[in-house]
Amino acid sequence: MHDIRAIRENPDAFDDALRRRGLAPLAAELIALDDARKGATSAAQASQERRNALAKEIGGAKKAKDEARAAELMEEVARLKDEVPGLETAQAEAGRTLDEKLAAIPNRPNPDVPEGTDEHGNVEYRRFAATRPQLPTGKQHFEIGEASGLMDFEAASRMSGARFVVLKGQLARLERALGQFMLDLHTGEHGYIEVAPPLMVRDEAMFGTAQLPKFRDDQFAVREHWLIPTAEVPLTNLVRESILREEELPLRFTALTPCFRAEAGSAGRDTRGMLRQHQFNKVELVSITTPEQSAGEHERMLGSAEAVLRKLDLPYRIMTLCTGDMGFASQKTYDIEVWMPGQETFREISSCSVCGDFQARRMNARFRAGKAVNYVHTLNGSGVAVGRALIAVMENYQNPDGSVTVPSALKAYMGGIDRIEGHRV
């Protein structure tokens, strides 16, 4: 959510930020809407002030026994009262129109974000080669999983439809091990507080983190709630409608949850395998900071997500997303892309974003520093997507006989199992 006062103070800077996002200028239109809102508010206030003044005049007229004047003034009061519903409606509609317009505009990119129209404009930030020899090619994860009898897309399709999977035996345990390993790492070494949040949230929570209204078609609704697309939603909303103390910040939360996405608009993309599922598990990282802390916290969060892949010894690269590829609520985003030998390419496994006060304004989340009360800054990142980590392990640790070696970082979670073999057919 944008601050209309900041837009008024520097409309050219706002329009330039929209241009970098590939959008047309909107400052003049927003200021005109704000003028209409202020005009409606002023008219309502003037009407109330006039009624207050008339009340005093009526009292004076009656005291002077000037009944004719009192009646005349009372007629004016009645007329003004009749106008109240219309003035209140105009005031509410003007405010609602401005708020809806502001809510539909993406966050302003930071000055150091590269310009571009799509993923081809992203810029490599750094990469990690892994200590193990990198497989240049190999089988894809679903080929390995189906051959072992531990990954069943057909059974999932019969009960749930497309874009679901059933994992069995050692592969199910490996996915569980990955999630537990990530949680232990982030809580034990990176200072995050583990949270077990609700998996269903109301409209207000989805609006606060900017999934609504723009991405309504990407979500699953259940009666009056939404299934969470990521734990970013409940974790960030932990501070909604609150005023924190500056000394409490930063707050760092993590959670391992199922995530639910409709994948609207992705027809034909990644239809084989587990890359793009309606339901998947992910470890989420969320930080709540002061404005002064947020840039440093962004780099820290990125390092926390990187540590997962380094300990798993998976090759990856980090891309700084360009203005045309960033998420709606983001000021700046790093994507971590892990090497997938089966696809012979890098695929996203984590996005770490700093959102500034964009989400905080939508949630009314603030902090007190001395006598001043300001909006917090919010950050979120995957720490990391468990399903995609499973895919990366399967493809990077595959063996010629179809088995998968368990990474050393996961052996303590696997009860002594060091190879995933299943019952190959």
Secondary structure, 3 states (H helix, E strand, C coil): CCCHHHHHHCHHHHHHHHHHCCCCCCHHHHHHHHHHHHHHHHHHHHHHHHHHHHHHHHHHHHHCCCHHHHHHHHHHHHHHHHHHHHHHHHHHHHHHHHHHHHHCCCCCCCCCCCCCCCHHHCEEEEEECCCCCCCCCCCCHHHHHHHHCCEEHHHHHHHHCCCCCEECHHHHHHHHHHHHHHHHHHHHCCCCEECCCCCEECHHHHHHCCCCCCCHHHCEEECCEEECCCCHHHHHHHHCCEEEEHHHCCEEEEEEEEEECCCCCCCCCCCCCCCCCCEEEEEEEEEEECCCCHHHHHHHHHHHHHHHHHHCCCCEEEEECCCCCCCCCCCEEEEEEEEECCCCEEEEEEEEEECCCHHHHHHCEEEEECCEEEECEEEEEEEEEHHHHHHHHHHHCECCCCCEECCHHHHHHCCCCCEECCCCC
